[in-house]
Amino acid sequence: MKKYRTETDLIGTREIPADSMWGIHTERALENFQLSGRAVHPELVKAFGAVKLACFRTNRQLGYFPDTQKADAIEQACAEMAAGHLNEYIVVDSLQGGAGTSTNMNVNEVIANRALELAGKDKGDYAFVSPLNEVNLHQSTNDTYPTALKIAAIRMIRQLEQSVLALQEAFQAKEKEYAHVVKIGRTQLQDAVLTTLGREMGAYAEAFNRDRWRFSKCEERLRVVNLGGTAIGSGLGAPRQFIFRVVDNLREITGTGLARAENLIDNTQNADVFVEVSGMLKACAISILKISNDLRLMASGPDAGFAEIILPEKQAGSSIMPGKVNPVIPEAAAQAAMVVMGNDVVIAQAAAGGNLELNQFMPLITHSLLESIDLLTNATKIFRVHCVQGLKANEEQCRKNVLNSTALITAIIPVIGYEKASEIVKKAKEEQISVKQAILDSGAINEQILNELISPEAVCRLGFG
C-alpha cells in the first residue's frame, strides 16, 4: 500500500497522503491561508453540495456522462455533500484569497475522491473522475460560490426567523402577564409619565415582529442567483442549455424558489445584495442591544437601582462581592449584537472593495454574513429561554416608585391643571413627603379619584375625554 500519491497543478507537484479525500489545491490552501482558524461554515458546504448536484444532473441530462458507473458515483457523492455527510473534509480556512476558489476546489476534490471511493477506484485516480473536468464541468467559483452562499443564508435566516418569532411571543406573554403593573415611564432616563410594564414588553415584541418581516425580505433578495454565468456572468465555457436548465434543477433540489438573474454580469460583479441583507440583520441586532440594555437597567440594583423587574439568576456574579448576581444573559446577547453590527461594516467594506467583473472578497462577506446569522439565532434563543421567559415584575417597587415620583402628577394634570400640579410638586420637595401625600394634602382630589387616574386602564387609555 502506497502512503502517498503524487498530484500536479500549475505550480508543480505535491505528495498527498494516499487516503486523503482532498488533493493538491486544498493542500496549497491549507499552507497559504492560516488566517481565522475557522473552517468553512457547514451550511455553506451543504449548499455547495446542492449546487454541485444541480450542475451534475444538468450535465447528465445533456448527455455529458454516458458512463453509468461514473455518473452514479459522482451524483451520490454530490448528494452526500448536500446532506452534510462530507463536511469534515472541507478543511480550508473560511478566509482566503481568490474569491473562494480554494473552497470550490476543496469541494471538487472531495466529491471526486468520494466518487472514486464509491466506484471502487483509488483516491487520486483523476483519469476516471476529475475534480476539474467533471465535478466542476461548466462551472466557475464565481457562480457556484455566491450561489451556495445565498442558499446557505436563506436556510439559516429561516431558522433565525423562527427563533425571533419565539422571542417575540415570549415578550407578548409578558405583555399580558404584566398588563396590570403600573410603573414609571422615562424619557432621557428621567421620570416622565406613567405606563405599564405590559406596555413596555409589548413594544419589545413589536420590534422583533418588524425584524421577522425584514427577514422575509432578506429571502426575496437572496433568491436571485448567477449560477450558469461561469467566470464573469457571460456563461463562457457553458452550453446554452446548461445555463437555461441548471437553476431549475437547483430549485428542485433545494425546494427554494430560486431564479436565474436576468443580468448575470451584474449578479456576478456586484455584492450589494449582501450589504442589504446584512443591514436587515443589523436592525435585529440593534433591537437586541437596546432591549437587553433596557432590561439590565430596569433590573439594576437590586437594592440601590431601579429594581422594577427581577431577572433569572443564572450564576454567581463576582469572585470578591458575595451575593452579587449579574445580568449575564442580556450582556451576552448584547455582545453578540455588537459583533453583528461590526460585521455589517465589514460586509459593506468588502462589497465596496470588489473590482470590475468580480468581488474578490466573497470569502470575507460569507464569513461575516453567516456568522451574523448564527449569532442572532443563538442570541435570540438564549435571551428568550434564559432571560425573558423567567423575567418577573417587582410590583411592590413599581408601586413605590409611582407614588413617590413626579410622574404621578402628570396623570392628574387634566383634572387639576398644570399650575396647581406644579405647586404640589414643590410642596412635596420642600416638606420631603411623597408626591401622593402632597396631592392628598392639597385637597385637589381625593384618594379614590387618584387611584382611578393611575389605574392600568387609565394609564393605557389613548388620550382623555
C-alpha positions as CSV (number, residue, x, y, z in Angstrom):
1,M,0.0,0.0,0.0
2,K,1.4,3.4,-1.0
3,K,1.4,6.0,1.7
4,Y,1.3,8.9,-0.7
5,R,0.0,9.8,-4.2
6,T,1.5,12.4,-6.5
7,E,-0.7,15.2,-7.8
8,T,0.1,18.0,-10.2
9,D,-1.2,21.5,-10.7
10,L,0.0,24.7,-12.4
11,I,2.6,25.3,-9.7
12,G,4.1,21.9,-9.7
13,T,3.7,18.5,-7.9
14,R,2.9,17.5,-4.3
15,E,2.8,14.3,-2.4
16,I,-0.6,13.8,-0.9
17,P,-1.5,11.1,1.7
18,A,-2.8,8.2,-0.4
19,D,-6.1,8.0,1.5
20,S,-6.8,11.8,1.6
21,M,-10.2,12.9,0.5
22,W,-8.8,16.2,-0.8
23,G,-6.0,17.0,-3.2
24,I,-3.2,19.4,-4.2
25,H,-5.4,22.5,-4.5
26,T,-6.7,22.0,-0.9
27,E,-3.2,21.3,0.4
28,R,-1.9,24.5,-1.0
29,A,-4.8,26.4,0.5
30,L,-4.0,24.9,3.9
31,E,-0.5,26.2,3.7
32,N,-1.4,29.6,2.3
33,F,-4.4,30.6,4.4
34,Q,-3.8,30.1,8.1
35,L,-6.0,33.1,9.0
36,S,-9.1,32.7,11.0
37,G,-8.6,29.2,12.3
38,R,-12.2,28.5,11.4
39,A,-13.4,26.1,8.8
40,V,-15.9,26.9,6.0
41,H,-19.4,27.1,7.6
42,P,-21.1,23.7,7.4
43,E,-24.2,25.2,5.9
44,L,-22.1,26.6,3.1
45,V,-20.7,23.2,2.5
46,K,-24.1,21.6,2.3
47,A,-25.3,24.3,0.0
48,F,-22.2,23.8,-2.2
49,G,-23.2,20.1,-2.4
50,A,-26.6,21.1,-3.6
51,V,-25.1,23.4,-6.3
52,K,-22.7,20.7,-7.5
53,L,-25.6,18.2,-7.6
54,A,-27.7,20.5,-9.7
55,C,-24.8,21.1,-12.1
56,F,-24.1,17.4,-12.4
57,R,-27.7,16.5,-13.0
58,T,-27.9,19.2,-15.7
59,N,-24.8,17.9,-17.4
60,R,-26.0,14.3,-17.2
61,Q,-29.4,15.3,-18.7
62,L,-27.4,16.9,-21.5
63,G,-25.5,13.7,-22.2
64,Y,-22.1,14.5,-20.8
65,F,-21.9,11.5,-18.6
66,P,-22.8,8.3,-20.5
67,D,-20.8,6.1,-18.2
68,T,-23.4,5.0,-15.7
69,Q,-21.0,3.8,-13.1
70,K,-19.1,7.1,-13.1
71,A,-22.3,9.1,-13.2
72,D,-23.9,7.3,-10.4
73,A,-20.8,7.6,-8.2
74,I,-20.5,11.4,-8.8
75,E,-24.2,12.0,-8.2
76,Q,-24.1,10.1,-4.9
77,A,-21.0,12.0,-3.8
78,C,-22.7,15.3,-4.5
79,A,-25.9,14.2,-2.7
80,E,-23.8,13.1,0.3
81,M,-22.2,16.5,0.5
82,A,-25.6,18.2,0.2
83,A,-26.8,16.1,3.1
84,G,-23.9,17.2,5.3
85,H,-22.1,13.8,5.3
86,L,-18.8,15.2,3.9
87,N,-18.4,18.3,6.0
88,E,-15.4,17.1,7.8
89,Y,-13.4,17.0,4.6
90,I,-13.9,20.7,3.7
91,V,-10.9,21.9,5.6
92,V,-9.7,25.1,4.1
93,D,-9.9,28.3,6.2
94,S,-13.0,30.3,6.0
95,L,-11.0,33.4,5.0
96,Q,-8.9,33.0,1.8
97,G,-7.7,34.8,-1.3
98,G,-9.1,34.0,-4.7
99,A,-12.8,34.9,-4.3
100,G,-13.5,31.4,-2.8
101,T,-11.6,29.3,-5.3
102,S,-9.9,27.3,-2.6
103,T,-13.4,26.3,-1.1
104,N,-14.7,25.4,-4.6
105,M,-11.6,23.3,-5.3
106,N,-11.8,21.6,-1.8
107,V,-15.4,20.7,-2.7
108,N,-14.5,19.5,-6.2
109,E,-11.6,17.3,-4.9
110,V,-13.7,15.8,-2.1
111,I,-16.6,15.0,-4.4
112,A,-14.2,13.5,-6.9
113,N,-12.4,11.3,-4.4
114,R,-15.6,10.2,-2.7
115,A,-16.9,9.2,-6.2
116,L,-13.8,7.3,-6.8
117,E,-14.2,5.5,-3.5
118,L,-17.8,4.6,-4.4
119,A,-16.7,3.4,-7.8
120,G,-14.1,1.1,-6.2
121,K,-11.2,3.2,-7.5
122,D,-8.1,4.6,-5.8
123,K,-8.3,8.1,-4.5
124,G,-6.5,10.5,-6.8
125,D,-7.4,8.5,-9.9
126,Y,-8.5,11.6,-11.7
127,A,-8.3,9.9,-15.1
128,F,-11.6,8.3,-14.0
129,V,-13.2,11.2,-12.1
130,S,-11.6,14.6,-12.4
131,P,-12.3,17.4,-9.9
132,L,-11.9,20.0,-12.6
133,N,-13.0,18.4,-15.9
134,E,-16.0,16.6,-14.5
135,V,-17.1,17.7,-11.0
136,N,-16.5,21.4,-12.0
137,L,-17.8,20.9,-15.6
138,H,-19.4,24.1,-17.0
139,Q,-18.9,26.0,-13.7
140,S,-16.7,28.6,-12.1
141,T,-16.0,29.5,-8.5
142,N,-17.5,32.8,-9.4
143,D,-21.0,31.4,-10.0
144,T,-21.1,28.4,-7.7
145,Y,-19.7,30.1,-4.6
146,P,-22.1,33.1,-4.4
147,T,-25.0,30.8,-5.3
148,A,-24.0,28.4,-2.4
149,L,-23.8,31.4,-0.1
150,K,-27.3,32.6,-1.0
151,I,-28.8,29.1,-0.4
152,A,-27.0,28.8,3.0
153,A,-28.1,32.2,4.0
154,I,-31.7,31.5,3.1
155,R,-31.8,28.3,5.1
156,M,-30.2,29.9,8.1
157,I,-32.3,33.0,8.0
158,R,-35.4,30.8,8.1
159,Q,-34.1,29.3,11.3
160,L,-33.3,32.8,12.6
161,E,-36.9,33.9,11.8
162,Q,-38.3,31.1,13.9
163,S,-36.0,32.0,16.8
164,V,-37.1,35.7,16.6
165,L,-40.7,34.6,16.5
166,A,-40.3,32.6,19.7
167,L,-38.7,35.6,21.4
168,Q,-41.5,37.9,20.1
169,E,-44.1,35.5,21.6
170,A,-42.2,35.4,24.9
171,F,-42.5,39.2,25.2
172,Q,-46.1,39.0,24.2
173,A,-46.7,36.6,27.0
174,K,-45.1,39.1,29.4
175,E,-47.2,41.8,28.0
176,K,-50.3,40.0,29.1
177,E,-48.9,38.9,32.4
178,Y,-47.9,42.4,33.5
179,A,-50.6,44.4,31.9
180,H,-51.8,45.4,35.4
181,V,-48.4,46.7,36.6
182,V,-48.3,50.5,36.5
183,K,-44.8,51.9,36.6
184,I,-42.7,55.0,35.8
185,G,-42.2,55.7,32.1
186,R,-38.9,57.6,31.5
187,T,-37.5,59.9,28.8
188,Q,-33.8,60.8,28.9
189,L,-33.6,58.5,31.9
190,Q,-35.8,61.0,33.9
191,D,-39.2,60.3,35.3
192,A,-41.8,61.3,32.7
193,V,-45.3,59.8,32.8
194,L,-46.9,56.6,33.9
195,T,-47.0,53.5,31.8
196,T,-47.4,49.8,32.4
197,L,-44.7,47.1,32.4
198,G,-47.0,45.2,30.0
199,R,-46.9,48.0,27.5
200,E,-43.1,48.1,27.6
201,M,-43.0,44.3,27.0
202,G,-45.5,44.7,24.1
203,A,-43.3,47.4,22.5
204,Y,-40.3,45.0,22.6
205,A,-42.5,42.3,20.9
206,E,-43.4,44.7,18.1
207,A,-39.7,45.5,17.5
208,F,-39.0,41.8,17.0
209,N,-42.1,41.4,14.8
210,R,-40.6,44.0,12.4
211,D,-37.4,42.1,12.4
212,R,-39.3,39.0,11.3
213,W,-40.9,40.9,8.5
214,R,-37.5,42.1,7.4
215,F,-36.2,38.5,7.3
216,S,-38.8,37.6,4.7
217,K,-37.5,40.4,2.6
218,C,-34.0,39.0,3.0
219,E,-35.1,35.8,1.4
220,E,-36.6,37.6,-1.5
221,R,-33.3,39.4,-2.2
222,L,-31.2,36.2,-2.0
223,R,-33.3,34.1,-4.3
224,V,-31.8,35.6,-7.5
225,V,-28.6,33.6,-8.4
226,N,-25.9,33.8,-11.0
227,L,-25.4,30.0,-11.5
228,G,-24.6,29.3,-15.1
229,G,-22.8,32.6,-15.5
230,T,-19.4,31.0,-15.0
231,A,-16.5,33.3,-14.7
232,I,-17.9,36.8,-15.2
233,G,-21.6,36.2,-15.9
234,S,-21.2,35.7,-19.7
235,G,-21.6,32.0,-19.5
236,L,-18.2,31.4,-21.1
237,G,-17.5,27.7,-21.4
238,A,-21.0,26.5,-20.6
239,P,-23.6,25.2,-23.1
240,R,-26.7,27.4,-23.6
241,Q,-29.0,24.6,-22.4
242,F,-26.9,24.2,-19.3
243,I,-27.4,27.8,-18.4
244,F,-31.1,27.6,-19.0
245,R,-31.7,24.4,-17.0
246,V,-29.3,24.4,-14.1
247,V,-31.2,26.8,-11.8
248,D,-34.4,24.7,-12.4
249,N,-32.6,21.6,-11.1
250,L,-31.2,23.6,-8.2
251,R,-34.7,24.9,-7.3
252,E,-36.0,21.3,-7.3
253,I,-33.1,20.0,-5.1
254,T,-33.3,22.8,-2.5
255,G,-37.1,23.3,-2.5
256,T,-36.4,27.0,-2.6
257,G,-37.8,29.5,-5.2
258,L,-34.5,30.4,-6.8
259,A,-34.4,32.3,-10.1
260,R,-31.6,32.9,-12.6
261,A,-30.6,36.5,-12.6
262,E,-31.7,38.4,-15.7
263,N,-28.4,40.2,-15.8
264,L,-25.8,37.6,-14.9
265,I,-22.9,40.1,-15.3
266,D,-24.4,42.3,-12.7
267,N,-25.2,39.5,-10.3
268,T,-21.6,38.2,-10.6
269,Q,-19.7,41.5,-10.1
270,N,-21.9,43.3,-7.5
271,A,-22.4,42.2,-3.9
272,D,-24.7,44.9,-2.7
273,V,-27.5,42.3,-2.0
274,F,-25.4,41.0,0.9
275,V,-25.0,44.5,2.2
276,E,-28.8,44.9,2.1
277,V,-29.3,41.6,3.9
278,S,-26.6,42.5,6.5
279,G,-28.4,45.8,7.1
280,M,-31.6,43.9,8.0
281,L,-29.6,41.6,10.3
282,K,-28.1,44.7,11.9
283,A,-31.6,46.1,12.6
284,C,-32.4,43.0,14.6
285,A,-29.0,43.3,16.4
286,I,-29.9,46.8,17.3
287,S,-33.3,45.7,18.8
288,I,-31.4,43.1,20.9
289,L,-28.8,45.5,22.1
290,K,-31.4,48.2,23.0
291,I,-33.8,45.8,24.7
292,S,-31.1,43.9,26.6
293,N,-29.8,47.2,28.0
294,D,-33.3,48.2,29.0
295,L,-33.8,45.0,30.9
296,R,-30.5,45.4,32.7
297,L,-31.4,49.0,33.7
298,M,-34.9,48.0,34.9
299,A,-33.3,45.2,36.9
300,S,-30.5,47.3,38.3
301,G,-29.7,47.3,42.0
302,P,-31.4,45.3,43.3
303,D,-31.1,47.5,46.4
304,A,-29.8,50.8,45.0
305,G,-31.2,50.7,41.5
306,F,-34.5,50.7,39.6
307,A,-35.3,47.1,40.7
308,E,-38.5,47.2,38.7
309,I,-38.0,43.7,37.3
310,I,-36.2,40.6,38.6
311,L,-34.2,38.7,36.0
312,P,-33.5,34.9,36.4
313,E,-30.4,34.3,38.5
314,K,-28.0,32.3,36.3
315,Q,-24.6,32.3,38.0
316,A,-22.7,34.0,40.8
317,G,-21.6,37.4,39.7
318,S,-18.4,38.1,41.5
319,S,-15.3,36.4,42.9
320,I,-15.0,39.1,45.5
321,M,-18.5,40.5,46.2
322,P,-20.7,37.9,47.9
323,G,-24.3,37.8,46.9
324,K,-23.8,39.7,43.6
325,V,-25.7,38.3,40.6
326,N,-25.1,39.9,37.3
327,P,-27.5,40.1,34.3
328,V,-25.2,37.9,32.2
329,I,-27.8,36.8,29.6
330,P,-28.7,40.3,28.4
331,E,-24.9,41.1,28.5
332,A,-24.1,38.1,26.3
333,A,-26.9,38.8,23.9
334,A,-25.7,42.4,23.7
335,Q,-22.2,41.3,22.8
336,A,-23.5,39.1,20.0
337,A,-25.4,42.1,18.7
338,M,-22.3,44.2,18.7
339,V,-20.4,41.7,16.7
340,V,-23.2,41.6,14.1
341,M,-23.1,45.4,13.9
342,G,-19.3,45.2,13.3
343,N,-19.8,42.5,10.7
344,D,-22.2,44.9,8.9
345,V,-19.4,47.4,8.5
346,V,-17.0,44.6,7.3
347,I,-19.5,43.4,4.7
348,A,-20.1,46.9,3.4
349,Q,-16.3,47.5,3.0
350,A,-15.9,44.1,1.3
351,A,-18.7,44.7,-1.1
352,A,-17.4,48.1,-2.0
353,G,-13.9,46.7,-2.4
354,G,-14.7,44.5,-5.3
355,N,-13.1,45.3,-8.7
356,L,-14.6,45.3,-12.1
357,E,-16.2,41.9,-13.0
358,L,-15.8,40.2,-9.7
359,N,-15.7,40.7,-6.0
360,Q,-12.5,39.1,-4.7
361,F,-13.7,39.5,-1.1
362,M,-16.5,37.0,-1.2
363,P,-15.0,34.7,1.5
364,L,-15.0,37.7,3.9
365,I,-18.6,38.5,3.0
366,T,-19.5,34.9,3.5
367,H,-17.6,34.5,6.8
368,S,-19.2,37.7,8.3
369,L,-22.7,37.2,7.0
370,L,-23.1,33.6,8.2
371,E,-21.5,34.4,11.5
372,S,-24.0,37.2,12.0
373,I,-27.0,34.9,11.3
374,D,-25.6,32.3,13.7
375,L,-25.0,34.9,16.4
376,L,-28.5,36.3,16.1
377,T,-30.1,32.9,16.1
378,N,-28.2,31.9,19.2
379,A,-28.6,35.2,21.0
380,T,-32.4,35.4,20.5
381,K,-32.7,31.8,21.8
382,I,-30.7,32.3,25.0
383,F,-32.3,35.7,25.5
384,R,-35.7,34.0,25.4
385,V,-35.0,30.8,27.3
386,H,-32.7,32.1,30.0
387,C,-34.0,35.7,30.5
388,V,-37.3,36.8,29.1
389,Q,-39.3,33.7,30.0
390,G,-38.2,33.8,33.6
391,L,-38.5,37.6,34.0
392,K,-40.6,38.7,36.9
393,A,-42.1,42.1,37.9
394,N,-41.2,43.6,41.2
395,E,-44.7,45.0,41.7
396,E,-44.0,46.5,45.1
397,Q,-41.1,48.5,43.9
398,C,-43.0,49.7,40.8
399,R,-45.9,50.9,43.0
400,K,-43.5,52.6,45.4
401,N,-41.8,54.4,42.5
402,V,-45.1,55.5,41.1
403,L,-46.3,57.0,44.4
404,N,-43.1,58.9,45.0
405,S,-42.3,60.2,41.6
406,T,-43.3,63.5,39.9
407,A,-44.6,61.3,37.1
408,L,-47.6,60.7,39.3
409,I,-48.5,64.4,38.9
410,T,-48.7,64.1,35.1
411,A,-51.6,61.7,35.5
412,I,-53.7,64.3,37.3
413,I,-52.9,67.4,35.3
414,P,-56.1,67.0,33.1
415,V,-58.1,67.3,36.4
416,I,-56.3,70.0,38.4
417,G,-54.3,71.9,35.8
418,Y,-50.5,72.4,35.3
419,E,-50.1,75.3,37.8
420,K,-51.8,73.5,40.6
421,A,-49.8,70.4,39.9
422,S,-46.5,72.4,40.0
423,E,-47.4,73.8,43.4
424,I,-48.0,70.2,44.7
425,V,-44.6,69.0,43.4
426,K,-42.9,72.0,45.0
427,K,-44.7,71.2,48.3
428,A,-43.6,67.5,48.2
429,K,-40.0,68.6,47.7
430,E,-40.0,71.2,50.4
431,E,-41.7,69.1,53.0
432,Q,-39.9,65.9,51.9
433,I,-43.1,63.9,51.6
434,S,-44.3,61.6,48.9
435,V,-46.0,63.0,45.9
436,K,-49.1,61.1,46.7
437,Q,-49.3,62.5,50.2
438,A,-48.8,66.0,48.8
439,I,-51.6,65.5,46.4
440,L,-54.0,64.3,49.1
441,D,-52.9,67.1,51.5
442,S,-53.7,69.7,48.8
443,G,-57.3,68.6,48.7
444,A,-57.3,68.9,44.9
445,I,-58.6,65.3,44.5
446,N,-59.4,62.5,46.9
447,E,-57.7,59.1,47.1
448,Q,-60.4,57.3,45.1
449,I,-60.1,59.6,42.1
450,L,-56.3,59.5,42.3
451,N,-56.4,55.7,42.2
452,E,-58.7,55.8,39.2
453,L,-56.4,58.2,37.4
454,I,-53.4,55.9,37.9
455,S,-55.1,52.6,37.3
456,P,-53.8,50.4,34.4
457,E,-56.9,51.2,32.4
458,A,-56.4,55.0,32.8
459,V,-52.7,54.8,32.1
460,C,-53.2,52.8,28.9
461,R,-56.1,54.9,27.6
462,L,-55.3,56.7,24.4
463,G,-55.8,60.4,25.4
464,F,-58.6,61.5,27.6
465,G,-62.2,62.5,27.2
